C-alpha cells in the first residue's frame, strides 16, 4: 500500500507526488472494497471522499451527496484532476 514516507498535511496523512504532473496526492484504501486510490492532498469544495486513519493506514469512503454540504475536508480522486490521467489507466500506482 502506498503512503510511506514523504511530507504530511495537517491531518498527518502521508503525501506523495503524482509521477506525471507532480501534484500532491494521498494514497488511500477504500474502507469496504479495499481498492487503493490517489486522492487530492488538499480538500476541494467539490470533493466526495472523506479520509481517516484506520490502524495506521489511510482509508477513504464516499460521502453521500446529502451529507457533503458545508464540509471542508473532502477530497477528489486525483484521476479527475490530473492532466495526464490517461497515462495511468490500468497501470497501477501513480506516485513514485
C-alpha positions as CSV (number, residue, x, y, z in Angstrom):
1,X,0.0,0.0,0.0
2,X,1.4,3.4,-0.9
3,X,1.7,6.0,1.7
4,X,5.0,5.5,3.5
5,X,7.5,8.4,3.6
6,X,7.1,11.9,2.2
7,X,5.7,15.0,3.7
8,X,2.4,15.2,5.5
9,X,-0.6,17.5,5.5
10,X,-2.1,19.0,8.7
11,X,-4.1,15.8,9.5
12,X,-0.9,13.7,9.2
13,X,-1.9,11.9,6.1
14,X,1.2,10.8,4.1
15,X,1.6,13.0,1.0
16,X,3.3,11.9,-2.2
17,X,3.8,13.4,-5.7
18,X,2.0,12.2,-8.8
19,X,4.6,10.7,-11.1
20,X,3.4,12.7,-14.1
21,X,2.0,16.1,-13.0
22,X,3.8,16.3,-9.6
23,X,0.6,17.3,-7.8
24,X,0.4,16.3,-4.1
25,X,-1.7,13.2,-3.6
26,X,-2.7,10.9,-0.7
27,X,-2.9,7.2,-1.4
28,X,-5.8,5.7,0.5
29,X,-7.7,2.3,0.6
30,X,-11.4,2.2,0.3
31,X,-13.0,1.1,3.7
32,X,-15.1,-1.6,2.0
33,X,-13.7,-2.6,-1.4
34,X,-10.1,-2.2,-0.2
35,X,-9.3,-0.6,-3.6
36,X,-6.4,1.9,-3.5
37,X,-6.9,5.3,-5.0
38,X,-4.9,8.5,-5.3
39,X,-6.8,11.4,-3.8
40,X,-6.1,15.1,-3.9
41,X,-4.0,16.1,-0.9
42,X,-5.8,19.4,-0.5
43,X,-9.6,19.4,0.3
44,X,-11.8,20.5,-2.5
45,X,-15.3,22.2,-2.4
46,X,-16.5,19.6,-4.9
47,X,-14.9,16.7,-3.0
48,X,-16.7,13.4,-2.4
49,X,-14.2,11.4,-0.4
50,X,-13.5,11.5,3.4
51,X,-10.2,10.3,4.7
52,X,-9.3,8.8,8.1
53,X,-6.5,6.9,9.7
54,X,-7.5,3.3,10.5
55,X,-5.0,1.2,12.4
56,X,-2.1,3.2,10.8
57,X,-3.5,3.1,7.3
58,X,-5.2,5.9,5.3
59,X,-8.7,4.8,4.4
60,X,-11.4,6.6,2.4
61,X,-15.2,6.5,2.0
62,X,-17.6,8.2,-0.3
63,X,-19.7,10.8,1.5
64,X,-23.4,10.8,0.3
65,X,-24.3,14.0,-1.5
66,X,-26.9,14.9,1.2
67,X,-24.1,14.9,3.8
68,X,-21.5,16.9,1.8
69,X,-22.9,20.4,2.4
70,X,-20.6,22.6,4.4
71,X,-17.8,20.0,4.6
72,X,-14.3,21.4,4.0
73,X,-12.4,18.1,4.4
74,X,-13.5,16.2,1.3
75,X,-11.1,15.2,-1.5
76,X,-11.4,14.4,-5.2
77,X,-9.9,11.3,-6.9
78,X,-6.7,12.6,-8.4
79,X,-7.6,11.0,-11.7
80,X,-10.3,13.6,-12.1
81,X,-7.8,16.4,-11.8
82,X,-4.6,15.0,-13.3
83,X,-3.8,16.4,-16.8
84,X,-2.1,13.1,-17.7
85,X,-4.7,10.8,-16.1
86,X,-4.9,8.8,-19.4
87,X,-1.3,7.7,-18.9
88,X,-2.3,5.9,-15.7
89,X,-5.2,3.8,-16.8
90,X,-4.6,0.2,-15.8
91,X,-1.1,1.0,-14.8
92,X,-1.4,0.8,-11.0
93,X,0.2,3.2,-8.6
94,X,0.8,6.8,-9.8
95,X,3.2,8.2,-7.3
96,X,6.9,7.5,-7.2
